Amino acid sequence: MNEYMAIIQFNSSINEDVISLIDQQHAYVHDLMEKGALIGYSLSANRKTLWMNLLAASPEAVEKMLQLMPLYAFMRYEIVELMFHSSPSFIQMPFSMN
């Protein structure tokens, strides 16, 4: 598996059509996270840019995931293969009886 960054620009302002799909978008994102395909998901404060870190076999596989997004009709995107992506992971503190 390779890691990719999908940089997504939304090409319309938030309207009734977009709002009606938000719950479906959240469900799809949650499903990708549960499957381990989506490892990072960030939305800009102005809600116009979305960054997704995805694990996939190829850029075409990433594109297929994006095409299944409920908000697909409202976005344009670029897919970039990453050399690496670092982020702090959950660190469990050692158990102590004290």
HUKAFEN-V304217 format. One record per pair of residues at least 12 apart in sequence whose ideal C-beta (glycine too) atoms are under 10 Angstrom apart, sorted by the first residue. I is the first residue (numbers start at 1). J is the second residue. If there is no record, write none. Layout:
# HUKAFEN-V304217
i->I j->J
i->I j->J
This chain:
# HUKAFEN-V304217
i->1 j->36
i->1 j->37
i->1 j->54
i->1 j->55
i->1 j->56
i->1 j->57
i->1 j->58
i->1 j->61
i->2 j->54
i->2 j->55
i->2 j->56
i->2 j->57
i->2 j->58
i->2 j->59
i->2 j->61
i->2 j->62
i->2 j->81
i->2 j->82
i->2 j->83
i->3 j->39
i->3 j->40
i->3 j->53
i->3 j->54
i->3 j->55
i->3 j->56
i->3 j->62
i->3 j->80
i->3 j->81
i->3 j->82
i->3 j->83
i->3 j->84
i->3 j->85
i->4 j->52
i->4 j->53
i->4 j->54
i->4 j->55
i->4 j->56
i->4 j->58
i->4 j->59
i->4 j->61
i->4 j->62
i->4 j->63
i->4 j->65
i->4 j->79
i->4 j->80
i->4 j->81
i->4 j->82
i->4 j->85
i->5 j->40
i->5 j->51
i->5 j->52
i->5 j->53
i->5 j->54
i->5 j->62
i->5 j->78
i->5 j->79
i->5 j->80
i->5 j->81
i->5 j->82
i->5 j->85
i->6 j->38
i->6 j->41
i->6 j->50
i->6 j->51
i->6 j->52
i->6 j->53
i->6 j->54
i->6 j->56
i->6 j->59
i->6 j->62
i->6 j->63
i->6 j->65
i->6 j->66
i->6 j->69
i->6 j->75
i->6 j->77
i->6 j->78
i->6 j->79
i->6 j->80
i->7 j->49
i->7 j->50
i->7 j->51
i->7 j->52
i->7 j->76
i->7 j->77
i->7 j->78
i->7 j->79
i->7 j->80
i->8 j->43
i->8 j->48
i->8 j->49
i->8 j->50
i->8 j->51
i->8 j->52
i->8 j->66
i->8 j->69
i->8 j->71
i->8 j->72
i->8 j->74
i->8 j->75
i->8 j->76
i->8 j->77
i->8 j->78
i->8 j->79
i->9 j->44
i->9 j->48
i->9 j->49
i->9 j->50
i->9 j->74
i->9 j->75
i->9 j->76
i->9 j->77
i->9 j->78
i->10 j->43
i->10 j->44
i->10 j->46
i->10 j->47
i->10 j->48
i->10 j->49
i->10 j->50
i->10 j->71
i->10 j->74
i->10 j->75
i->10 j->76
i->10 j->77
i->11 j->48
i->11 j->73
i->11 j->74
i->11 j->75
i->11 j->76
i->12 j->48
i->12 j->71
i->12 j->73
i->12 j->74
i->12 j->75
i->13 j->47
i->13 j->48
i->13 j->74
i->14 j->47
i->14 j->48
i->14 j->74
i->15 j->74
i->17 j->71
i->17 j->73
i->17 j->74
i->18 j->47
i->18 j->70
i->18 j->71
i->18 j->73
i->18 j->74
i->20 j->70
i->21 j->69
i->21 j->70
i->21 j->71
i->21 j->72
i->21 j->73
i->21 j->74
i->22 j->70
i->22 j->71
i->23 j->70
i->24 j->69
i->24 j->70
i->24 j->71
i->25 j->50
i->25 j->69
i->25 j->70
i->25 j->71
i->25 j->72
i->26 j->70
i->27 j->70
i->28 j->65
i->28 j->68
i->28 j->69
i->28 j->70
i->28 j->71
i->28 j->72
i->29 j->41
i->29 j->50
i->29 j->52
i->29 j->69
i->29 j->70
i->31 j->68
i->32 j->52
i->32 j->54
i->32 j->55
i->32 j->65
i->32 j->68
i->32 j->69
i->35 j->55
i->35 j->65
i->36 j->55
i->37 j->52
i->37 j->53
i->37 j->54
i->37 j->55
i->37 j->56
i->37 j->61
i->37 j->62
i->37 j->65
i->38 j->52
i->38 j->53
i->38 j->54
i->38 j->55
i->38 j->56
i->38 j->65
i->39 j->52
i->39 j->53
i->39 j->54
i->39 j->55
i->39 j->85
i->39 j->87
i->40 j->52
i->40 j->53
i->40 j->54
i->40 j->85
i->40 j->87
i->41 j->53
i->41 j->54
i->48 j->75
i->49 j->75
i->50 j->69
i->50 j->71
i->50 j->75
i->50 j->77
i->52 j->65
i->52 j->66
i->52 j->69
i->52 j->77
i->52 j->79
i->53 j->82
i->53 j->85
i->53 j->87
i->54 j->66
i->54 j->79
i->54 j->82
i->56 j->79
i->56 j->81
i->58 j->79
i->58 j->81
i->59 j->79
i->59 j->80
i->59 j->81
i->60 j->79
i->61 j->79
i->62 j->77
i->62 j->79
i->62 j->80
i->62 j->81
i->63 j->77
i->63 j->79
i->65 j->79
i->66 j->79
